[in-house]
Amino acid sequence: MDNYFSIDTLKTRLLDCYICIVKYKSNLSKEERLLDQYLGFIKTISTRFWSDQHIKLFPFPVRGGSIENISVINNQVLGKRAEAFFAAMISNSQGYRLRASQIQLIHNGITEGEIDFVVEQNATNKLFHVELAYKFYLLDKAISDHQAKWVGPNRRDSLKRKWMKLKEVQFSKLYSPTAAKVLNERGFENVTFQQSLCMPLQLFIPFGESKSSMGKLSPCFSGRWISFSEFTRRKWNDFAFFIPEKEDWFVNPAKCEIWMSIAEIIPVLAKKIVSFRSPMVWIKPKYTLPKRMFITYW
């Protein structure tokens, strides 16, 4: 049965800066929450959006598994949590094994960069240099460039900016003298690496927009976004809401059991919006499954 917080309970649990973790399910254990995050991660679509032929798409080798090989810490940032999930996914796979991860490239005490993962394909012994980037982007139709128009929820990032950094900085580090030295010390001497990108994407289009505007990125459709000002002008009486913690952005909203009304959600959203943050919201229509939605300050 759906549970609704009273406004007084919300003020205690949410409005005062989220002092404690807000659970999306009654009696949610750490292990169950971690499994929900991991399963959400491995079910996210990673698709090719670039033309550079020397960088291949690294596919997800498994679509299920356990959390036995996952090591995370509380409040670990989303990117680091994704790295832990990727490593666990490789460990749970039949076709690959993890040879190295988070290889620091240090020269004369100065860190020049990092190689995310070295993965070996069991059947061929082929080595992959894999860079991982799990991203959330919103379609801004006011921007014409087909990559730049996908922007981060807080507009501090874009698909184009991330891709250029990957291509020009992160992948190029493999060919540096420091990388050659460090890899040799780790037993990777005179070997050839296939450079690959694993970039699971959750993509959101404007409220009311057709998915046809996404082009070849349509498999990564994850929901819609709406500005806070427009959100407050619409009627939401037949909807319920929940604001997940950022580390739960991986989680399928169908896992949620605790919901809030429109009257309860507005003051919580307003507090985030005035801080120039665009939260993810899980929205539950009356007769259909819950969905993800971003509500933006812009």
C-alpha positions as CSV (number, residue, x, y, z in Angstrom):
1,M,0.0,0.0,0.0
2,D,1.3,3.5,-0.8
3,N,2.3,5.6,2.2
4,Y,2.0,9.4,2.3
5,F,3.9,11.6,4.7
6,S,2.1,14.4,6.5
7,I,3.5,17.9,5.9
8,D,4.8,18.0,9.5
9,T,6.7,14.8,9.0
10,L,8.1,16.2,5.7
11,K,9.4,19.3,7.5
12,T,11.2,17.1,10.0
13,R,12.6,14.6,7.5
14,L,13.2,16.7,4.3
15,L,12.9,20.4,4.6
16,D,15.7,20.7,7.2
17,C,18.4,20.0,4.7
18,Y,18.0,16.2,4.5
19,I,19.7,15.6,7.8
20,C,19.2,11.8,7.4
21,I,18.9,9.6,4.3
22,V,15.4,9.6,3.1
23,K,14.4,6.0,2.3
24,Y,12.2,5.1,-0.7
25,K,11.0,1.9,0.9
26,S,10.0,0.9,4.5
27,N,12.7,-1.2,6.3
28,L,15.1,-0.7,3.4
29,S,18.4,-2.4,4.4
30,K,21.8,-1.2,3.2
31,E,22.2,-4.4,1.2
32,E,18.9,-4.1,-0.5
33,R,19.5,-0.5,-1.4
34,L,22.9,-1.3,-2.8
35,L,21.5,-4.1,-4.9
36,D,18.8,-1.8,-6.2
37,Q,21.5,0.7,-7.2
38,Y,23.6,-1.9,-8.9
39,L,20.7,-3.5,-10.8
40,G,19.7,0.0,-12.0
41,F,23.3,0.6,-13.1
42,I,23.7,-2.5,-15.2
43,K,20.3,-2.0,-16.9
44,T,21.2,1.5,-18.1
45,I,21.9,1.7,-21.9
46,S,25.3,2.5,-23.2
47,T,25.2,3.3,-26.9
48,R,27.7,4.6,-29.5
49,F,27.3,8.4,-30.2
50,W,30.8,9.1,-31.6
51,S,32.4,8.6,-35.0
52,D,36.0,8.0,-34.0
53,Q,36.6,4.4,-35.1
54,H,39.6,3.7,-32.9
55,I,37.5,4.1,-29.8
56,K,35.0,1.2,-29.5
57,L,31.9,0.8,-27.5
58,F,32.4,-1.5,-24.5
59,P,29.2,-3.4,-23.9
60,F,27.7,-4.4,-20.5
61,P,28.7,-8.1,-20.3
62,V,26.0,-9.0,-17.7
63,R,22.4,-7.9,-17.0
64,G,22.1,-9.5,-13.5
65,G,24.2,-10.4,-10.6
66,S,24.8,-10.0,-6.9
67,I,26.5,-7.4,-4.7
68,E,29.1,-9.8,-3.3
69,N,31.9,-8.0,-5.2
70,I,30.9,-4.5,-4.5
71,S,32.8,-2.2,-2.2
72,V,31.3,1.3,-1.6
73,I,31.4,3.8,1.2
74,N,28.6,6.0,2.5
75,N,28.0,9.2,0.6
76,Q,30.4,8.1,-2.2
77,V,30.0,10.3,-5.2
78,L,28.0,9.0,-8.1
79,G,31.0,8.5,-10.4
80,K,33.0,6.5,-7.9
81,R,29.9,4.4,-7.1
82,A,29.6,3.7,-10.8
83,E,33.2,2.6,-10.9
84,A,32.6,0.1,-8.1
85,F,29.5,-1.2,-9.9
86,F,31.5,-1.6,-13.2
87,A,34.2,-3.6,-11.4
88,A,31.6,-5.8,-9.8
89,M,29.8,-6.3,-13.2
90,I,33.1,-7.5,-14.8
91,S,33.7,-9.8,-11.8
92,N,30.2,-11.2,-12.2
93,S,30.6,-11.8,-16.0
94,Q,31.7,-15.0,-17.7
95,G,33.5,-13.4,-20.7
96,Y,35.8,-10.9,-19.0
97,R,38.1,-10.4,-16.1
98,L,39.3,-7.2,-14.5
99,R,43.1,-6.9,-14.7
100,A,43.6,-3.4,-13.2
101,S,41.5,-0.4,-12.2
102,Q,42.1,3.3,-11.3
103,I,45.7,3.2,-12.4
104,Q,47.3,6.5,-11.2
105,L,49.8,8.0,-13.7
106,I,52.3,9.7,-11.4
107,H,55.6,11.3,-12.6
108,N,58.0,13.0,-10.2
109,G,55.2,13.2,-7.6
110,I,52.8,14.8,-9.9
111,T,49.6,13.0,-10.9
112,E,49.2,13.3,-14.7
113,G,45.9,11.4,-15.0
114,E,44.3,8.0,-14.5
115,I,43.4,5.0,-16.5
116,D,40.0,3.7,-15.4
117,F,40.1,0.0,-16.2
118,V,42.1,-2.7,-17.9
119,V,39.8,-5.6,-18.8
120,E,40.8,-8.8,-20.5
121,Q,38.5,-10.9,-22.7
122,N,38.7,-14.5,-21.6
123,A,38.2,-16.1,-25.0
124,T,40.8,-14.1,-26.9
125,N,43.1,-12.6,-24.1
126,K,42.5,-9.3,-25.8
127,L,43.1,-6.3,-23.5
128,F,40.8,-3.3,-23.3
129,H,41.6,0.1,-21.9
130,V,38.1,1.1,-20.7
131,E,37.0,4.6,-19.7
132,L,33.8,4.7,-17.8
133,A,31.4,7.7,-17.6
134,Y,27.9,7.3,-16.2
135,K,25.9,10.5,-17.1
136,F,22.6,12.2,-16.8
137,Y,21.8,14.7,-19.5
138,L,18.8,16.9,-20.4
139,L,17.9,18.0,-23.9
140,D,18.1,21.8,-24.4
141,K,16.4,22.5,-27.7
142,A,17.7,26.0,-27.7
143,I,21.2,24.7,-28.5
144,S,21.7,23.5,-32.1
145,D,24.9,21.3,-31.8
146,H,23.7,17.7,-31.5
147,Q,26.1,16.9,-28.7
148,A,26.3,20.2,-26.9
149,K,22.5,20.3,-26.6
150,W,22.6,17.5,-24.0
151,V,23.4,19.3,-20.8
152,G,23.8,18.3,-17.2
153,P,20.9,19.0,-14.8
154,N,22.7,21.9,-13.3
155,R,24.2,23.0,-16.7
156,R,27.8,22.5,-15.6
157,D,28.4,19.8,-18.1
158,S,27.4,18.6,-21.5
159,L,27.7,15.5,-23.6
160,K,30.0,17.4,-26.0
161,R,32.2,18.7,-23.2
162,K,32.6,15.3,-21.7
163,W,33.3,13.6,-25.0
164,M,36.0,16.1,-25.9
165,K,37.7,15.5,-22.5
166,L,37.5,11.8,-23.0
167,K,38.9,11.9,-26.5
168,E,41.6,14.6,-26.1
169,V,42.7,14.0,-22.5
170,Q,41.7,10.7,-20.9
171,F,42.2,8.3,-23.9
172,S,45.4,10.1,-25.0
173,K,47.0,9.4,-21.6
174,L,47.5,5.8,-22.6
175,Y,50.2,6.8,-25.0
176,S,52.2,9.0,-22.6
177,P,55.7,8.0,-21.4
178,T,54.3,7.9,-17.8
179,A,51.6,5.5,-18.8
180,A,54.1,3.2,-20.6
181,K,56.3,3.1,-17.5
182,V,53.4,2.5,-15.0
183,L,51.8,-0.2,-17.2
184,N,55.2,-1.9,-17.7
185,E,55.6,-2.0,-13.9
186,R,52.2,-3.7,-13.7
187,G,53.1,-6.4,-16.2
188,F,51.6,-4.8,-19.3
189,E,54.8,-4.6,-21.3
190,N,54.7,-4.5,-25.1
191,V,50.9,-5.2,-25.3
192,T,48.3,-3.6,-27.4
193,F,45.1,-2.2,-25.9
194,Q,41.8,-1.7,-27.5
195,Q,40.5,1.6,-26.3
196,S,36.9,1.4,-25.4
197,L,34.3,3.7,-23.8
198,C,31.5,2.5,-21.5
199,M,29.1,5.5,-21.1
200,P,25.7,4.5,-19.8
201,L,23.4,7.4,-20.3
202,Q,20.1,8.5,-18.7
203,L,18.7,11.1,-21.1
204,F,15.7,13.3,-20.4
205,I,13.7,15.3,-22.9
206,P,11.5,18.4,-22.3
207,F,8.0,17.7,-20.9
208,G,5.7,17.0,-23.8
209,E,8.5,16.5,-26.3
210,S,8.5,13.5,-28.7
211,K,11.2,10.9,-28.4
212,S,11.9,11.3,-32.1
213,S,13.9,14.4,-31.2
214,M,16.5,12.2,-29.7
215,G,17.6,10.6,-32.9
216,K,20.0,7.6,-32.5
217,L,20.2,8.3,-28.7
218,S,16.5,7.3,-28.2
219,P,17.5,3.9,-26.6
220,C,18.8,6.0,-23.7
221,F,15.5,7.7,-23.0
222,S,14.9,7.7,-19.3
223,G,12.3,10.4,-18.7
224,R,11.4,14.0,-19.1
225,W,12.3,17.3,-17.5
226,I,10.4,20.4,-16.7
227,S,11.3,23.8,-15.2
228,F,10.2,24.5,-11.7
229,S,8.2,27.5,-12.8
230,E,6.3,25.4,-15.3
231,F,5.9,22.6,-12.9
232,T,4.1,24.8,-10.3
233,R,1.7,26.1,-13.0
234,R,0.4,22.6,-13.8
235,K,-2.2,20.4,-12.0
236,W,-0.7,17.4,-10.3
237,N,-3.5,16.2,-8.0
238,D,-3.5,12.7,-9.5
239,F,0.2,12.2,-9.0
240,A,2.5,11.3,-6.2
241,F,6.2,12.2,-5.8
242,F,9.5,11.2,-4.2
243,I,12.9,12.9,-4.3
244,P,15.6,10.3,-4.3
245,E,19.0,10.8,-2.8
246,K,21.6,11.4,-5.6
247,E,23.2,7.9,-5.1
248,D,19.7,6.4,-5.7
249,W,19.4,8.0,-9.2
250,F,20.4,4.6,-10.5
251,V,17.4,2.9,-8.9
252,N,14.2,2.0,-10.8
253,P,11.4,4.3,-9.5
254,A,9.1,1.2,-9.4
255,K,11.0,0.2,-6.3
256,C,9.6,3.2,-4.4
257,E,6.9,2.6,-1.8
258,I,6.8,5.9,0.0
259,W,5.2,8.8,-1.8
260,M,4.4,12.5,-1.2
261,S,1.6,14.7,-2.4
262,I,2.0,17.8,-4.6
263,A,1.4,19.9,-1.4
264,E,4.3,18.2,0.4
265,I,6.7,18.2,-2.5
266,I,6.6,21.9,-3.5
267,P,8.4,23.4,-0.4
268,V,11.1,20.7,-0.7
269,L,11.6,21.4,-4.3
270,A,11.6,25.2,-3.7
271,K,14.5,24.8,-1.3
272,K,16.6,23.0,-3.9
273,I,15.7,25.4,-6.7
274,V,16.8,28.5,-4.8
275,S,20.1,26.8,-4.3
276,F,20.4,26.4,-8.1
277,R,20.0,22.6,-8.1
278,S,17.8,20.6,-10.4
279,P,16.7,17.5,-8.5
280,M,15.6,14.2,-10.0
281,V,12.0,13.4,-8.9
282,W,10.2,10.1,-9.1
283,I,6.7,10.8,-10.3
284,K,3.8,8.3,-9.9
285,P,0.7,8.8,-12.1
286,K,-2.5,7.3,-10.7
287,Y,-2.8,4.4,-13.0
288,T,0.6,3.8,-14.5
289,L,4.1,2.9,-13.4
290,P,6.4,5.5,-11.7
291,K,8.8,7.5,-13.9
292,R,11.9,9.6,-13.5
293,M,11.7,13.4,-14.1
294,F,14.1,16.3,-13.5
295,I,12.7,19.6,-12.3
296,T,15.2,22.3,-13.2
297,Y,15.9,25.7,-11.7
298,W,16.5,27.1,-15.2
